Amino acid sequence: MKGDRVEIVVDAGDTTRTYEAVAVRAGRRVETAVRRGVVEVSEVTRSGTVVRTARFMAARVLALVEQPVQVEGPAPLRDDPGQPGRGLHPAE
């Protein structure tokens, strides 16, 4: 979902570097995979097409933090003041 983030902290010799992958458009998500010594972080569309990818050597990755977007609960049901008697009501 838009807003999904993955932070990657990588050992760069004498210091560490932090990279961030973010799903920047609606309907996109961020996926991670660890394969054959490589950590791969990809931004993917709804249909599964990869938009961009970042690859890191797994031996150099210190931390991989996935931060999904915060989803709020559904909006409370209420009557529409413009249409008396025709609003939505919770199931009883």
N, C-alpha and C positions, 0 to 999 in steps of 0.2 A: 504494500500500500504506500501511497505517497507519504513520505516522512520516515519510512523505515531507514535505519542507519546501522552501519557496521563500522566499528573503530578497530584498526589494526595497529599494534605497537610492534615495531621492528627494531632489532639490534643493528645499529649502523657502526659497529666498531667501538669507538670511544664514547658514543652517545646513543640515544634512542630517537626514532622518528615515529610520529603518529600520522596515520593516514585515515581518511574517512570516506566511506562510500555511502551515498544517500540516494534514495529513490526520489527523484526531483519532480516527476510528473504523476498525475493521477493514473491509477491502474498499474503502476510499476512496483516491483518489489526487488529486494536485494537478497541474493542467494549466495551461500558459501559452500565450498567443497574442498576437501583435502584429498589429493590424489598424488601418489608417487613422489612424495616429498615436496609438493607444491600446494600452497594455499591459494585458492582462486575465489575471488569475490566478484560477482556479476550483477549488474542491474538488468532486469528482465521485464519484458512487456507482458500483458495479459495472455497473449498467444504463445509465449515462450521464446520469443526472439530476444537474443542477447544484444543489449544496446552498447554496453561498455564493460570491460573486464580489467581487473587488477590482479597480478600474480606475484606471489612472494615465496621465497624459499622457506619451507616449513621449519628448518633448523634455525632460522633467524627470527621467526615470529615469536614474540614474548607474550602477547595477549591478543585475543580476538573477542571483541565484545559486541554482541548483537543486541540492538535496541529497537524493538518493534514500536511502531507508532501507538500512541495512547488512544484507545477507542473508547469513546464515551457511550454510555447506555442509550437506549432509544429515548426519544423525546416523550415526555408524558402526554397522554391523550387529554384533550380538552375540547369543550364546545367551541364552535366557530361563532363569535359574537355577531357576525353579519347575517347568519342564517339560523334563526332560532328553531330549535327542535331538530336540526339536521346534522348536528355535530357528531363526532365520534365518541363512543362511550366504552369504557373498559368492560371486558367480558366478566360476567358474574358467575 
